[in-house]
Amino acid sequence: MRIMPLMTRDDVRALLGRHQDALNRHDVTALAGMYADDAVLVSPMFQTVRGRRAIAESFVRLFEVFPDYTLTVKDALFLAEGDRAAQFSTVTGTHRVELYGLPPTGQTIEYHAARLYTVVDGLIAAEQRIYDFAGVLERLEKTRVDRELALASVVQQTLMARTSSSGSFFEIVGASLPCRAIGGDFLEYRGLSSGAFGLAIGDVSGKGPAAALVAAMLQGMFAMVDEIPAAPGAMVARLNRALCRRGIAPRYATFFYGILEPDGRFTYSSAGHPPPLVVRGDRVELLTTGGPILGVFESAAYPSDSLVLAPGDVIVYYSDGVTDAETFEGEDFGMARLVEAVRRQHGARPRACVDGLLATVRAFVGTASSVDDATIAVLRYD
């Protein structure tokens, strides 16, 4: 029995180089010859394909969908270890036949693809493709996009924190009003294992699907880092580093996180977010301690600060869609009007306070269209 020598990294790179060349030449025969008889291919487009002949047929279909299919790979985006390899590429092609239920648009689309390979005896034994279609669907059929945005809106509302919550020492009510079907604001709050209560508000720059995707990612990251006990400033710094390493530029996010203890101590840190208002009787204070926006400066510091609330004290969280709300004439609602509106709600329970604040903003704006997402949350210490 002849034993094939183990392939080196250079051998695997050379094989995948020939594979890329055959892809760009649309040479189905050459491509099929690089797969084992019992090879398995998994992709979003063709699901699971088994066997060399079936894989060859999938390439025929691929080149029908994209007659000018072109794959570009950068050498730096190649990883190999033993019989496993990963290749990251950019694919371009013209949408000329039905794709994912969408009629042809004739538009050139571009997407990123990751291909994971297992190589055995000089042949590809397994291949898995992962596609990133970010931005592609925006250029395809508007009706399909509208349906997906409607579904995304439902999903986003599901991901948002509950509209209200209460415990033995607090009550909170929140509302978020996107200016489009989906937006970049989010609220997240939860009881902590220590017995305290944490509330976060975030606002991703921009609007629409892109901002909503980054907001969902930020919300997911927060849920993970929040599991590790830390002061709010340390937690925000951890979140900032994670976002910077994700490379979300040119987008960024503002963020505020606070923890309320049963004894009334409230500890917080802000990342460039509009300062929440603390209402103590007739006095209104701003919570300003923190650092810069998230996702820009990886080494940024986020100090924490704390204060002690008395029973009946209220904290009003909001996004800049509230203070930036405009009339037809371009006049902003502004901080001064917000403070005055909060004072008028003195003594109201959180639900009535949120409803009253939103009603005040709507009355000021009148029939002018919203230009940004507006989020308000009212936390009362009892």
N, C-alpha and C positions, 0 to 999 in steps of 0.2 A: 504494500500500500504506500502510495506516494504522499508524503506529508508536506503541506504547503508551509513555507516559512512565514513567521508573523510579519505583518505589514508595519512598516515604520510610519512615523508622522508624515514624512515626505511622500511615501507611497500613497497614503490616503489623500493627501493634498493633490497629488497628480491625478488620482482617479476622479476626484470631485472636479478638478479642472477640466478633464475630458468631458465629464458630465455636463458642466456649465456650457462648454463649447457646443456640445451636441444639442442642448436645449436651445441655444441661440440660433443654431442652424435648422432647428425643427427636424432633426434627423432621428426619427422614431426608431429605426433599425439599430442605430448606434446606441441609443439610450437603452433599448431593451436588452442589448448585449451586456450591459453593465449590471444587470440584476440577476440574482440567483433564481433558479427555477421556481422555488417556493417562497420568493420574496413577498413581503407585506408592505403596502403603502397606505398610510392614513393621512387624509387631508380634509379640510373643510369643504372642498368642492366635490370630491369623489367618495367621501367617507372612507370605508375600508376596502381596499382592493388587494386580492390575493393572486399570486402567480405572475410569471413574467409576461404571458400573453395579455392578461387583463391589464397589467400596468402599461403595456404598450398601447392598448386601446384607450387608456385614460389620457395618454399624451396626445393621441390623435384628437380626442375631444377637447383638450386644453388648447391646442392650436386652432381648432375651429372657433372656440370662444374668443381667442385673442390671436388673429392671423399675424399680427406684428409683435408677438410676445417677445420681450427682451428681459434678460436677467443680468443684473450688475452686482458683482461681489467685490468687496474690499478685502485685501489680504489680511488686514488687521482684524477682520471679523470672522476669523476661522479658529475653531478650537478642536483639539483632538487628544484623546487619551485612550490608549489601547485600541480596541476595535470600535470605539465610539467617536463620532465627530459631529460638530455643529457648525453650520454655515449660515451667515446672516446676509441677506441680500435685499435689493430693491427691484421690484418688478414693474414694468410699464407695458401697456397694451391698449388697443382700441376696443371699446365695448360694442361688438357688432352682432351678437346673438343674445338670446335670453340668458340671463344670469341671475340666479337666486330669485327667480320669479319676476325679474325686472325686464321689460322689453328693451331692445337695443337702443342706445342713445347716440352712438357714433362719437362719443367723447373718449379722449385719452385719459386713462386713469393710472394712478401710481399707488402702489402699496408696498409695505415692508413685509418680508417673509423670513421665517426661521425654519431651517431644515435640519432635522436630527437624523443621523445615519448610524446604522450598525453594519460593519463591513466584515465579511467572513470569506476567507480563501480568495481574496481579491475581487469579490463581487458584493454589491449592496444587498444585504439580507433583509433590512428593514429601513423604512424611511417614514418620518412623520413631519408633516408641514404645518406650520402655524402662521396664519396671516393676520396682519394688522391693517384693517380697512379704514382706519381713522381718516376722515375727510373725503373718502371715496363716495360714500352713499349720498353726501350732500350734492354731488354732481349728477346723480342718477334721478330716476323718476320722482317728481315732487309728490305724487300721491302716495308712493311707498314711504317716502321720508315722513310725510305727515302722519301716516299710520304708526310709524316707529316712534315718532316724537310723542304721540298720544300715549303709547304704551310706556315710553320712558317716563312720562309725567306720572303715571300710576306707580311705577317702580320707585321713582324718587320720593313720592309722598309716603310710600311704604318704608323707605330707608330713613325718612325724617323721624325725629324723636316723637313720642306721643305728644299730642297737643296739650295735655295737662297731666300733672302728677302731684301727689301730696304725701306727706309723711307726718310723723309725730311733731316735727318742729318746723315744717315748711309747707308752702303751697306754691306751685308754679303753673303758669299758662303761657303758651307760645303760639305764634301764628307766622307763617311765611307765605308771602304772595309773590310768585315769580312774575316778571313782566312779560315773559313768553311762556310757552308750554312747560319748559323746564328751565331752571336757573342755577346760579352759582352760590346761593345762600344755603346754609344748613344750620340746624340746631341739634345738639346731642346732649342728653342728660341722663344720669344714672345714679343709683345708690352705690356707694363704695363699701368694700368689705370692712372698713374701719367704723362704719356707721354714719359717715359723713355723706354729703350729697354734692355731686359735681355737675356743673353745667358749662357747655362750650358753645360758642357761636362762631361761625366762620363765613367768609365772603371771598369767593374766587373772582379775580378780575375778568371782565368780559361778561358775555351773556350767551344763552342758548346751549346747544349740545356740548360744545367743547368745555365751557365753564362747568356744566353739570357733571361731566365725566371727571374733571379734576376735583370737584367738590365731593363726589362719591369716593374717589381715591383718598382724599384727605380725611374724610369721615372714617373710612376703613382703617387708615393708618392710626388715627386717633384712638379707635377702639382697641387696637393692638397695644400701643404704647401706654394707654391708660390702665392696662392690666398690671403694669409694673409700678408699685407705689413710689411716688416722687412728689416733691413740691411742684406747684403749677409752673413755675419758671423753668425748672429742670425738664418737666414734661414737654413744654412748648419748645425748648431748645432741641430736645430729641426729635420732635416732630419736624422742626425746621431742617435739621440735618438730613432726615429721611427724604424730605421733599427736594432739597438741593441735589442730592445724589440721584434723584429721579430725573432731574433736568427738565423741569416743567416750563422754563423760560420760553417765550417772553411772558408767560402767565405767572401770577403770584397770588398770594392769599393773605388776607388779614384774619386774625384769630384772637379770641379771648377765652380764657379758661379760669374758672373760679371754683373753690371748694368751700361749702358751708358746713361747719361743725354743729353738733347739737347745742353747744353752749353759745352759739351766735358768732363765733369767730369765722370770718370770711377771708380766705387767702386766695390771691389771684395773680395773674400775669397776662399782659397783652402783647400781641404781635401786630402793632400798627392798626389795631381795630378802633373804630370810634368808641370813646370812653363811655362805659355804662354809667347810669345815674344812680346814686344812692339817695333815697328819700328818707330823711329823718324829721318827721313832723313837717315844719315849714322850710327846713333847710334841704338843699339839693347839692350833692357833692359829685365830682367826677373821679372815676377810677382810671388813672393814667399810667401807672407803673408798668414797665415792660420794655420791649425792644422793637426792632424793625419788622417789616412785613416778612412773611414766610416764603421760602423758596428762592431767596436772592443771595444772602450772605451766610455761608455755611457755618462760620465761626461766631456768629452773632450771639450775644449774651442776653438772657431774659430774666432779669431780677423779679422776685416775688415781693408782694407787699400784703399786709393784712390789716383788718379793722374788726371791731366788735360791734355786731348789730344788736339792737334792743328789740324786744317783741313789738311787732307792727311795722318795723323798718322794711323798706322795699328796695330791690335793685331792678332797674329797668335796662335790659339789654336791647340793642337795636343794630341794624345794619345801615350803611350810608344811603340806602334807597329810601330811608325815612326822611333824613335831613336834607337829602338832595332832591326830594320830590318837587316838581316845578309846576307852576301855572302856565297857561298859554303864553303869557308875557315873559316867561323865563325867570320868574322870581322863585327862589328856593324857599322851602319850608324852614330850614335852618335850625340851628341849635337853640336859639332863644325861644322860638315858638314851641319846640319840643319840651324845653324846661317848663314853660308856662303851662303847656297841656298836661304835663306830669303833675304839676302843682294842683291843677284843677281836679285831678283824680285822687287827691289825698284822701285816704281812708277807705277807698274802694278796694274790694277784693280783686285778685289778679285777673279773673275773667272779665269783670266789668272794666278794669283798667285797660286791658289790651283792646277790648272792643271800643272803648272811648277814645283811645289814642289813634286807632286806625280810622275811626269815623272823623276825627279832627283832621287827619292828613287828607282823607278823601274829599272832605268839604273844602279844604284849601286848594287842592289841585283842580277840583271841578271836573270838567269833561276832558281835560288834557290826558294824553296817553302816558302811562308809566314808562320811564326810561331806564329803570333799574329795579332789581328785586328788592322787596321791602320785608324785613323780618323784625318782629318784636317779641320779647319774652319778659314776663314780670315774675320775679321771685320774691315772695314775702316770707320773712322770718316770724314764726309764731312762738 
